[in-house]
């Protein structure tokens, strides 16, 4: 594929920028994340601002970019490529399980990968087990994972 | 002052990175899904995932070299961290996303599924932290 190299560069650059954002926002310090998840204790609500910044940037960008793209071509708008969403049991059970793991360790997937750079034993163990869990889940159940991420637009090709 | 603004700045960078991945490659920046595609490849689309993860880790290397306390260890013991990792791995695959895929990209697109998932994992995360704190202080 002739665009293969530029796709790799885009992905690498996006990862680098994404990681910089996580570092700047304090997501790579689990004690800060745990304090965010502790509204009845010594609550540190500042991480909500990470979400506000990221969501509003992405929301504005995706609308602006998609409308420009629509004007340029007759292709179907990107936003309509995801089929209608259904809230089902795997979604809610999976999210609940993820939340418990997040509340125990203070790591979600992105920050844990950034934190690998520190070589600290805790994060190495966490990521190892996360990969294992991810592998086990895709093994155990082959169908929902083929479709579920796609519903959220993950496997869409531009 | 600076402490108030850096989370917003960090969030904006995350948003820009996710936009770059979408408009550049047509991919949603969902970290758990990107990792799952490396662990268990579907098609021949593993290389961009590895490049994205390499970018994340390199950012960590640069950040850690510049400012060592930008990456701190988790206060939890190793056994609990292993358990937490398993739960995060299984839960994100079952639920089809994590803080980035559902919490940022999905919510920003107005996806009902992602809003439901995000409300759920924030709620169970808060419940878990609260229970662990109470359990820890009662011992």
Interface residues (C-beta under 8 A of the other chain):
Chain A: X4 X6 X7 X8 X9 X10 X11 X12 X13 X14 X15 X16 X17 X18 X19 X20 X21 X22 X23 X24 X25 X26 X27 X28 X29 X30 X31 X32 X34 X37 X38 X39 X40 X41 X46 X47 X49 X50 X51 X52 X53 X54 X55 X56 X57 X58 X59 X61 X62 X65 X79 X82 X85 X86 X87 X90 X91 X92 X93 X94 X95 X96 X97 X98 X99 X100 X101 X102 X103 X104 X105 X106 X107 X108 X109 X110 X112 X113 X114 X115 X116 X117 X118 X120 X121 X122 X123 X125 X126 X127 X128 X129 X130 X131 X132 X133 X134 X135 X136 X137 X138 X139 X141 X144 X145 X146 X148 X149 X151 X152 X153 X154 X155 X156 X157 X158
Chain B: X3 X4 X6 X7 X8 X9 X10 X11 X12 X13 X14 X15 X16 X17 X18 X19 X20 X21 X22 X23 X24 X25 X26 X27 X28 X29 X30 X31 X32 X33 X35 X36 X39 X40 X42 X47 X48 X49 X51 X52 X53 X54 X55 X56 X57 X58 X59 X60 X61 X62 X63 X64 X69 X70 X71 X72 X73 X74 X75 X76 X78 X80 X81 X82 X83 X84 X85 X86 X87 X88 X89 X90 X91 X92 X93 X94 X95 X96 X97 X98 X99 X100 X101 X102 X103 X104 X105 X106 X107 X108 X109 X110 X111 X112 X113 X114 X116 X117 X118 X120 X121 X122 X123 X124 X125 X126 X127 X128 X129 X130 X132 X133
